[in-house]
Amino acid sequence: MDHIHPFYDFKSNNAIARKVLFQRLNDTQVQMNDTVMRVNAIFHRLKDFDRPLFEQLQELDIEPTVYGIRWLRLLFGREIPFSSIPSK
């Protein structure tokens, strides 16, 4: 708990410590997992099959992972019994 103390202790003036901790969080590199990479690939293929939908999603700045993973779950949910689909 000591390492998160600067985030919740507003009495002490630890601006430097807070800045260093946030800098470390910003420097972390997040690698995309296989599912996210595949959803992004599907999104780029969407351009060839439904350009208006592709452009609308880009214009609204909706990330493919927001809807893509749900689309995949719906797709497989129709083929696999609902009770066997993971909820999270």
C-alpha positions in Angstrom: 0.0 0.0 0.0 2.9 2.3 0.5 3.5 2.7 -3.3 0.0 4.1 -3.8 0.1 6.4 -0.8 0.7 9.5 -2.9 -2.5 8.9 -4.8 -4.8 9.1 -1.8 -2.9 11.2 0.7 -3.9 14.7 -0.2 -2.4 16.2 3.0 1.2 15.7 1.9 2.7 17.6 -1.0 4.1 14.7 -3.1 3.7 16.3 -6.5 7.0 15.0 -7.6 6.3 11.4 -6.4 2.9 11.5 -8.1 4.5 12.7 -11.4 7.0 9.9 -11.3 4.3 7.3 -10.7 2.1 8.6 -13.5 5.1 8.7 -15.8 5.7 5.0 -15.2 2.1 4.2 -16.0 2.3 6.2 -19.2 5.5 4.5 -20.3 4.1 1.0 -20.1 3.7 -0.7 -23.4 0.5 -2.7 -23.8 0.8 -5.6 -26.3 -2.3 -6.5 -28.3 -3.6 -9.9 -27.7 -4.6 -12.2 -30.5 -8.4 -11.4 -30.3 -7.8 -7.7 -30.5 -5.5 -8.1 -33.5 -8.1 -10.3 -35.3 -10.9 -7.8 -34.5 -8.8 -5.0 -36.0 -8.1 -7.1 -39.1 -11.9 -7.7 -39.5 -12.5 -4.0 -39.2 -10.1 -3.2 -42.0 -11.8 -5.9 -44.2 -15.1 -4.2 -43.5 -14.0 -1.4 -45.8 -14.2 -3.7 -48.7 -17.6 -5.1 -47.8 -19.5 -2.2 -46.3 -17.7 1.1 -46.9 -20.5 3.3 -45.4 -20.5 1.4 -42.2 -16.7 1.5 -42.1 -16.6 5.2 -42.6 -19.3 5.9 -40.1 -17.4 3.9 -37.4 -14.2 5.8 -38.2 -16.0 9.1 -38.2 -17.5 8.4 -34.8 -14.0 7.2 -33.6 -15.5 3.9 -32.3 -12.7 1.5 -31.7 -13.1 -2.0 -33.3 -12.7 -3.7 -30.0 -15.7 -1.9 -28.6 -18.1 -3.7 -30.9 -16.0 -6.4 -32.5 -15.7 -8.7 -29.5 -19.4 -8.4 -29.0 -20.1 -9.2 -32.6 -17.9 -12.3 -32.3 -19.7 -13.4 -29.2 -23.1 -13.0 -30.9 -21.8 -14.9 -34.0 -20.7 -17.9 -31.9 -23.6 -17.5 -29.5 -25.9 -18.6 -32.3 -23.8 -21.7 -33.0 -23.0 -22.7 -29.5 -25.5 -23.3 -26.7 -26.0 -20.0 -24.8 -25.2 -21.7 -21.4 -21.7 -22.5 -22.6 -20.7 -18.9 -23.6 -18.5 -17.2 -21.0 -20.1 -14.1 -19.6 -16.9 -12.2 -19.2 
